[in-house]
């Protein structure tokens, strides 16, 4: 049985789809069988997969009413199932999070983005599904990190150690159906992606 990891965030612009595809390519290159499920109304993941046309990444087409059963089937046939999910509270989010092994909520380093993460955190807690926050698009000089950490309050222990920088390489590679690690293997973006993958693997193995 594979692991199911859901990426959800209520606030737009958090970069959840970009993070998801970078991890998907990283796991695939490491020999894992990877399934992708796109439940976000914007369907950015589907567009990226279409540009990439990679048979090693299995994009599973689904609908809201059968997402739960498709997820269970994908778990049985793949090592890793990555779900791009909207963050707004809904029966669909509940259904997906209930079947997930981990929820990752990417969050830009601002107090407003931290506040917007609360709905995902609360939904995951209600369903007893492990949830972690990931600081994404962190600028080189982050002067207000203390304010962000204070805004997290009792959710601060959920913050992953990995942090993803505000790097053009992520968005540029996404637009061509590739990843930053594939365009520049020794780049800071590639190193960050591998560190995040290792941290998530450690959480799943715990």
C-alpha positions as CSV (number, residue, x, y, z in Angstrom):
1,X,0.0,0.0,0.0
2,X,1.3,3.4,-1.0
3,X,1.3,6.7,0.9
4,X,-1.2,9.4,0.1
5,X,0.0,13.0,0.5
6,X,-2.4,15.9,0.0
7,X,-1.4,19.5,-0.8
8,X,-4.1,22.0,0.3
9,X,-4.2,25.7,1.0
10,X,-7.1,28.1,1.1
11,X,-5.2,31.1,0.0
12,X,-4.1,31.3,-3.6
13,X,-0.5,31.8,-4.7
14,X,1.0,29.6,-2.0
15,X,2.7,27.5,-4.7
16,X,1.2,24.1,-3.7
17,X,1.1,22.8,-7.3
18,X,4.6,23.8,-8.0
19,X,5.8,22.0,-4.9
20,X,3.8,18.9,-5.7
21,X,5.2,18.5,-9.2
22,X,8.8,19.0,-7.9
23,X,8.3,16.2,-5.4
24,X,6.5,14.0,-7.9
25,X,9.5,14.2,-10.3
26,X,11.9,13.6,-7.4
27,X,10.2,10.5,-6.2
28,X,9.8,9.2,-9.8
29,X,13.5,9.7,-10.5
30,X,14.2,7.7,-7.3
31,X,12.3,4.7,-8.7
32,X,9.0,5.2,-6.9
33,X,5.7,4.7,-8.8
34,X,3.8,8.0,-8.5
35,X,0.2,8.8,-9.1
36,X,-1.2,12.4,-9.4
37,X,-4.7,13.5,-8.7
38,X,-5.9,17.0,-9.6
39,X,-8.9,18.1,-7.6
40,X,-8.1,21.9,-7.7
41,X,-10.6,23.8,-9.9
42,X,-7.7,25.6,-11.7
43,X,-6.3,22.2,-12.9
44,X,-2.7,23.5,-13.0
45,X,-1.4,20.1,-12.2
46,X,-3.3,18.6,-15.2
47,X,-1.8,21.2,-17.5
48,X,1.7,20.6,-16.2
49,X,1.3,16.8,-16.7
50,X,0.1,17.4,-20.2
51,X,3.2,19.5,-21.0
52,X,5.4,16.9,-19.5
53,X,3.8,13.8,-21.1
54,X,5.7,11.5,-18.8
55,X,4.4,7.9,-18.7
56,X,6.2,7.4,-15.4
57,X,3.8,9.8,-13.7
58,X,0.2,8.5,-13.7
59,X,-2.3,11.3,-13.8
60,X,-5.6,9.9,-12.6
61,X,-8.7,11.6,-13.9
62,X,-11.4,11.7,-11.3
63,X,-14.5,13.5,-10.2
64,X,-15.6,14.8,-6.8
65,X,-18.1,12.0,-6.3
66,X,-15.6,9.2,-6.9
67,X,-12.4,10.9,-5.6
68,X,-12.4,8.7,-2.5
69,X,-12.6,5.4,-4.3
70,X,-10.1,6.5,-7.0
71,X,-7.7,7.5,-4.2
72,X,-8.0,4.1,-2.5
73,X,-7.4,2.4,-5.9
74,X,-4.3,4.5,-6.6
75,X,-2.9,3.8,-3.1
76,X,-3.0,0.1,-3.9
77,X,-1.2,0.4,-7.2
78,X,1.4,3.2,-6.5
79,X,4.1,3.9,-4.0
80,X,3.2,7.6,-3.7
81,X,-0.1,9.3,-4.4
82,X,0.0,13.1,-4.6
83,X,-3.2,15.1,-4.5
84,X,-3.6,18.7,-5.5
85,X,-6.7,19.7,-3.4
86,X,-8.5,23.0,-2.8
87,X,-8.2,24.2,0.8
88,X,-11.7,25.6,1.3
89,X,-13.7,23.5,3.7
90,X,-15.9,21.1,1.8
91,X,-17.1,17.5,1.8
92,X,-14.5,16.8,-0.9
93,X,-11.7,18.1,1.3
94,X,-13.0,16.0,4.2
95,X,-13.2,12.9,2.0
96,X,-9.6,13.2,0.7
97,X,-8.0,14.2,4.0
98,X,-9.7,11.3,5.7
99,X,-7.8,8.9,3.4
100,X,-4.5,10.8,3.5
101,X,-1.4,9.8,5.4
102,X,-0.1,13.4,5.4
103,X,-1.4,16.9,4.6
104,X,1.1,19.5,3.5
105,X,-0.1,23.1,3.6
106,X,2.3,25.4,1.8
107,X,2.4,28.9,3.2
108,X,4.1,32.1,2.1
109,X,5.9,33.8,5.0
110,X,3.3,36.3,5.9
111,X,0.8,36.6,8.8
112,X,-2.2,36.6,6.4
113,X,-1.0,33.4,4.7
114,X,-0.6,31.8,8.1
115,X,-4.1,32.8,9.1
116,X,-5.4,31.4,5.8
117,X,-3.8,28.0,6.7
118,X,-6.0,27.6,9.7
119,X,-9.0,26.0,7.9
120,X,-6.7,23.2,6.5
121,X,-5.1,22.7,9.9
122,X,-8.4,22.5,11.7
123,X,-9.9,20.1,9.1
124,X,-7.0,17.8,9.3
125,X,-7.1,17.9,13.1
126,X,-10.8,17.0,13.1
127,X,-10.1,14.0,10.9
128,X,-7.0,13.0,12.9
129,X,-4.8,13.3,9.8
130,X,-1.2,14.5,10.3
131,X,-0.7,18.0,8.9
132,X,2.4,20.0,8.3
133,X,3.0,23.6,7.3
134,X,5.7,24.4,4.8
135,X,7.1,27.9,4.4
136,X,7.3,28.6,0.7
137,X,8.6,31.4,-1.5
138,X,10.8,32.6,1.4
139,X,12.9,35.7,0.3
140,X,16.7,35.7,0.8
141,X,16.4,38.2,3.7
142,X,13.5,37.2,5.9
143,X,13.2,40.0,8.5
144,X,9.7,39.3,9.8
145,X,10.0,35.6,10.5
146,X,9.3,36.2,14.2
147,X,5.9,37.7,13.4
148,X,5.1,34.7,11.2
149,X,6.0,32.3,13.9
150,X,4.0,34.2,16.5
151,X,1.0,34.1,14.2
152,X,1.3,30.3,14.1
153,X,0.5,30.1,17.8
154,X,-0.3,26.6,18.8
155,X,0.3,25.4,15.2
156,X,4.0,26.2,15.4
157,X,5.0,22.6,16.1
158,X,3.4,21.7,12.7
159,X,6.0,23.7,10.8
160,X,8.4,21.7,8.7
161,X,12.1,22.3,9.0
162,X,12.5,22.5,5.2
163,X,11.9,25.9,3.7
164,X,11.6,26.7,0.0
165,X,13.1,29.9,-1.4
166,X,11.5,32.4,-3.7
167,X,13.3,31.2,-6.8
168,X,12.5,31.8,-10.4
169,X,13.7,28.3,-11.3
170,X,10.6,26.8,-9.8
171,X,8.1,28.7,-11.9
172,X,10.2,28.7,-15.1
173,X,10.6,24.9,-15.1
174,X,7.0,24.4,-14.3
175,X,5.9,26.3,-17.4
176,X,7.8,23.8,-19.6
177,X,6.6,20.7,-17.8
178,X,9.9,20.1,-16.1
179,X,11.3,20.8,-12.6
180,X,14.2,22.9,-11.3
181,X,16.2,19.8,-10.5
182,X,16.0,18.7,-14.1
183,X,17.1,22.0,-15.6
184,X,19.9,22.5,-13.0
185,X,20.7,19.5,-10.9
186,X,23.0,21.3,-8.5
187,X,20.9,24.4,-8.0
188,X,19.6,25.6,-4.7
189,X,16.1,24.7,-5.8
190,X,17.1,21.1,-6.5
191,X,18.8,20.9,-3.1
192,X,15.7,22.3,-1.4
193,X,13.4,19.8,-3.1
194,X,15.6,16.8,-2.1
195,X,15.7,18.0,1.5
196,X,11.9,18.4,1.6
197,X,11.4,14.9,0.1
198,X,13.7,13.4,2.7
199,X,11.9,15.2,5.6
200,X,8.5,14.0,4.3
201,X,9.8,10.4,3.9
202,X,11.0,10.5,7.5
203,X,7.6,11.6,8.7
204,X,5.8,8.9,6.8
205,X,8.2,6.3,8.2
206,X,7.8,7.4,11.8
